[in-house]
């Protein structure tokens, strides 16, 4: 199953995001504790100024919503409590799908 994940940063979390960004990116690429989760694409969401990072958007493949929740909780951002809210929605990938 495919899932869209939207994590919205807590207000004032700019420094936390900056401090942990490289750890989070490394985790997206290599997460042996969650072999059933594949990160397909993602990146930071931006504020109206087009530069300030205010959240994260990911597309993942996983067997369940619970698997995605656990994956996000174990990330550097999840462990630091960066997100005010994390939405995980099952997604029907219709266009632009590889393969």
C-alpha atoms as one frame of an Amber mdcrd trajectory, in Angstrom:
protein
   0.000   0.000   0.000   1.079   3.552  -0.637   0.791   6.310   1.939   1.179
  10.076   1.879   2.734  11.389   5.081   2.502  15.044   6.062   4.351  16.142
   9.177   3.726  19.725  10.261   6.428  21.249  12.449   5.686  22.720  15.839
   5.976  26.520  15.918   9.502  27.631  16.718  11.094  24.309  15.716  13.406
  25.725  13.045  16.599  24.992  14.992  15.494  21.455  15.891  14.752  20.723
  12.237  18.084  22.173  11.162  20.037  20.237  13.805  18.435  16.905  12.862
  17.969  17.270   9.111  20.979  15.185   8.063  20.060  12.415  10.539  16.502
  12.386   9.190  17.682  12.195   5.571  20.043   9.326   6.434  17.153   7.520
   8.164  14.935   7.903   5.095  17.617   6.128   3.060  18.532   3.428   5.592
  16.140   2.262   8.286  16.937  -1.383   9.150  14.423  -1.354  11.997  11.640
  -0.949   9.429  12.516  -3.187   6.463   8.868  -3.268   5.378   8.779   0.506
   4.728  10.102   1.960   1.465  10.458   5.718   1.099   9.637   6.586  -2.510
  10.057  10.353  -2.429   9.823  13.294  -0.123  11.162  16.589   1.053  10.486
  19.601   3.228   7.313  21.635   2.942   7.911  25.366   2.708   6.292  28.438
   4.231   4.767  31.198   2.114   8.208  32.799   1.747   9.242  29.781  -0.341
  12.339  29.195   1.785  11.496  28.459   5.416  10.922  24.763   6.111   7.725
  24.111   8.048   7.093  20.400   7.613   7.793  17.197   5.729   5.971  15.440
   2.897   6.764  11.795   2.103   5.366   9.088  -0.116   6.021   5.638   1.308
   5.109   2.053   0.569   4.274  -0.030   3.636   2.039  -2.933   4.648  -0.101
  -0.798   6.989  -0.731   2.607   8.482   0.621   1.277  11.797   3.938   0.433
  10.098   4.193   4.018   8.813   3.348   5.408  12.266   6.123   3.341  13.842
   8.549   4.369  11.090   7.852   8.067  11.654   8.039   7.737  15.447  11.499
   6.147  15.200  12.882   8.898  12.958  15.144  11.642  14.321  12.300  14.119
  13.907   9.826  11.784  15.584  12.085  11.113  18.574  12.729  14.850  19.007
   9.014  15.682  18.918   9.478  18.044  15.963   5.998  17.558  14.542   2.881
  19.202  15.915   0.852  16.865  13.709   1.528  13.876  11.469  -1.127  12.876
   8.959  -0.832   9.467   7.324  -3.253   8.807   4.494  -3.504   5.748   2.299
  -2.938   6.901  -1.247  -4.023   5.572  -4.625  -1.045   6.427  -6.834  -2.617
   7.014 -10.242  -0.296   9.277 -12.260   3.444   9.663 -12.418   3.921   6.220
 -10.950   7.292   4.652 -11.810   7.452   1.358 -13.651
